[in-house]
Amino acid sequence: MNPDLQRGLIPRDDALHLIHAFHAVKDKLHDAAQRWELLDENGHLPAAPAYTALLQHATDAQDLSHDVLRLAADFARSPHHTTPTGRTLLKHLATAATLSSHAAPHFTETAETALALPRTANPTDRHYLTNRMVIDHASARAFLRRASESLSDAASELDQHLGLHRFLASMTPQHPSPGPSPAKSSPRHR
């Protein structure tokens, strides 16, 4: 295989490890976006949204964001980030890191609004706060979903990269294994 081309490849084992890491965090982000709901099964806001549960969403979102940032930082420190595929992966990781970091503040604002809701007597103010809360929570979940999609895109990029590995391996001439070495005659038979 061409040495210049080989230098541009992320080793297969490293690529498989990265795919596994990307999928693990992607799944956590996706699950959180699906599981952390504000509205009930009828699409209505509970009369008294649980401040502690909403604050826990913010805390957990912050932890997820930290996981994404760690993935991005670890990859940026690796020698693979300078390859063409590596640069594309860094773009996906940077996008995922940015998006995931926006989720926690929106969850926090949702919790803050939930705390203010019981003290609001004016129906117009209550309606405004309710809408704001629903929008903030939906935005936070959307940030988690989109971060998950960016990690999925990164994993897909690596899958394609592994396809390049397979293609190049098939193009490399295979040297036939040498046959058994000829038997040497023993000194007795001479």
C-alpha positions as CSV (number, residue, x, y, z in Angstrom):
1,M,0.0,0.0,0.0
2,N,1.2,3.5,-0.7
3,P,2.9,4.8,2.4
4,D,1.5,8.4,2.0
5,L,-2.0,6.9,1.7
6,Q,-1.5,4.7,4.7
7,R,-0.3,7.7,6.8
8,G,-3.6,9.3,6.1
9,L,-5.6,6.4,7.5
10,I,-6.8,6.0,11.1
11,P,-5.7,2.5,12.2
12,R,-8.6,0.0,12.1
13,D,-8.5,-0.8,15.8
14,D,-8.5,2.9,16.7
15,A,-11.4,3.6,14.4
16,L,-13.4,0.7,15.9
17,H,-12.7,2.1,19.4
18,L,-13.8,5.6,18.4
19,I,-17.0,4.3,16.7
20,H,-17.8,2.4,20.0
21,A,-17.1,5.6,22.1
22,F,-19.2,7.8,19.7
23,H,-22.1,5.4,19.8
24,A,-22.1,5.1,23.6
25,V,-22.3,8.8,24.1
26,K,-24.7,9.3,21.2
27,D,-27.1,6.7,22.7
28,K,-27.0,8.5,26.1
29,L,-27.8,11.8,24.5
30,H,-30.6,10.3,22.4
31,D,-32.1,8.4,25.4
32,A,-32.1,11.6,27.5
33,A,-33.8,13.6,24.8
34,Q,-36.5,10.9,24.6
35,R,-36.9,10.2,28.3
36,W,-36.8,13.7,29.8
37,E,-40.3,14.9,29.1
38,L,-42.0,18.0,30.6
39,L,-45.5,17.4,29.2
40,D,-47.8,14.6,30.2
41,E,-49.1,11.9,27.8
42,N,-51.9,14.3,26.7
43,G,-49.4,17.1,25.9
44,H,-50.3,19.2,28.9
45,L,-48.0,20.8,31.4
46,P,-48.5,19.4,34.9
47,A,-50.1,21.8,37.3
48,A,-47.0,21.9,39.5
49,P,-43.9,20.9,37.5
50,A,-41.3,19.3,39.7
51,Y,-38.5,21.7,40.2
52,T,-36.1,19.1,41.5
53,A,-36.7,16.8,38.5
54,L,-36.2,19.7,36.1
55,L,-33.0,20.7,37.9
56,Q,-31.8,17.1,37.7
57,H,-32.3,17.3,33.9
58,A,-30.0,20.2,33.9
59,T,-27.4,18.4,36.0
60,D,-27.5,15.3,33.9
61,A,-27.3,17.4,30.7
62,Q,-24.2,19.1,32.0
63,D,-22.7,15.6,32.6
64,L,-23.6,14.5,29.1
65,S,-22.0,17.7,27.7
66,H,-18.9,17.0,29.7
67,D,-18.7,13.5,28.1
68,V,-19.0,15.0,24.6
69,L,-16.4,17.6,25.4
70,R,-14.0,14.9,26.7
71,L,-14.5,12.9,23.4
72,A,-13.7,15.9,21.4
73,A,-10.7,16.9,23.5
74,D,-9.3,13.4,23.5
75,F,-9.6,13.1,19.7
76,A,-8.1,16.5,19.2
77,R,-5.0,15.4,21.2
78,S,-4.7,12.2,19.2
79,P,-2.4,12.1,16.1
80,H,-5.4,11.1,14.0
81,H,-7.0,14.6,14.1
82,T,-4.6,15.8,11.3
83,T,-5.8,13.2,8.8
84,P,-8.5,14.2,6.3
85,T,-11.0,12.0,8.1
86,G,-9.8,13.3,11.4
87,R,-10.5,16.9,10.4
88,T,-14.1,15.9,9.4
89,L,-14.5,14.0,12.7
90,L,-13.3,17.1,14.6
91,K,-16.0,19.2,12.9
92,H,-18.7,16.7,13.9
93,L,-17.3,16.5,17.5
94,A,-17.1,20.3,17.8
95,T,-20.7,20.6,16.6
96,A,-21.8,17.9,19.1
97,A,-19.9,19.7,21.9
98,T,-21.5,23.0,21.1
99,L,-25.0,21.7,20.9
100,S,-24.8,19.6,24.0
101,S,-23.4,22.5,26.0
102,H,-26.6,24.5,25.1
103,A,-28.9,22.0,26.6
104,A,-28.1,22.4,30.3
105,P,-28.8,26.2,30.5
106,H,-32.2,25.6,28.8
107,F,-33.1,22.9,31.3
108,T,-32.0,25.2,34.1
109,E,-34.2,28.0,32.8
110,T,-37.1,25.5,32.7
111,A,-36.5,24.7,36.3
112,E,-36.2,28.4,37.3
113,T,-39.5,29.1,35.6
114,A,-41.2,26.1,37.3
115,L,-40.1,27.6,40.6
116,A,-41.7,31.0,39.7
117,L,-44.9,29.5,38.4
118,P,-46.7,28.9,41.7
119,R,-46.0,32.5,42.8
120,T,-47.7,34.0,39.6
121,A,-51.3,35.1,40.2
122,N,-51.8,37.0,36.9
123,P,-53.2,34.6,34.3
124,T,-51.4,36.4,31.4
125,D,-48.1,36.1,33.3
126,R,-48.8,32.5,34.1
127,H,-49.5,31.8,30.4
128,Y,-46.3,33.5,29.4
129,L,-44.2,31.6,31.9
130,T,-45.9,28.3,31.0
131,N,-45.1,28.8,27.3
132,R,-41.6,29.9,28.1
133,M,-41.0,26.8,30.2
134,V,-42.3,24.5,27.4
135,I,-40.2,26.2,24.8
136,D,-37.0,26.1,27.0
137,H,-37.5,22.4,27.8
138,A,-38.2,21.5,24.1
139,S,-35.1,23.5,23.0
140,A,-32.9,21.7,25.5
141,R,-34.2,18.3,24.3
142,A,-33.6,19.4,20.7
143,F,-30.0,20.3,21.5
144,L,-29.4,16.8,22.9
145,R,-31.0,15.2,19.9
146,R,-29.0,17.3,17.5
147,A,-25.8,16.6,19.4
148,S,-26.6,12.9,19.2
149,E,-27.0,13.2,15.4
150,S,-23.6,14.9,15.1
151,L,-22.0,11.9,17.0
152,S,-23.9,9.6,14.7
153,D,-22.5,11.4,11.7
154,A,-19.0,11.1,13.2
155,A,-19.5,7.3,13.6
156,S,-20.8,7.0,10.0
157,E,-17.7,8.9,8.8
158,L,-15.5,6.3,10.5
159,D,-17.6,3.5,9.1
160,Q,-16.9,4.9,5.6
161,H,-13.2,5.2,6.6
162,L,-13.2,1.5,7.5
163,G,-14.6,0.8,4.1
164,L,-11.6,2.6,2.6
165,H,-9.4,0.3,4.7
166,R,-11.1,-2.8,3.2
167,F,-10.9,-1.4,-0.3
168,L,-7.2,-0.6,-0.1
169,A,-6.5,-4.0,1.5
170,S,-8.2,-5.7,-1.5
171,M,-6.1,-3.6,-3.9
172,T,-2.8,-4.7,-2.2
173,P,-1.3,-7.6,-4.0
174,Q,-1.3,-10.7,-2.0
175,H,1.9,-12.6,-2.1
176,P,1.4,-16.3,-2.3
177,S,2.8,-18.1,0.7
178,P,5.9,-20.0,-0.2
179,G,5.4,-23.7,-0.5
180,P,7.1,-26.2,1.7
181,S,10.8,-26.0,1.5
182,P,12.4,-28.7,-0.5
183,A,13.5,-31.6,1.6
184,K,17.2,-31.8,2.1
185,S,18.7,-35.1,1.4
186,S,20.2,-36.7,4.4
187,P,23.9,-37.5,4.4
188,R,23.2,-41.2,4.5
189,H,21.5,-41.3,1.1
190,R,24.3,-39.8,-0.8
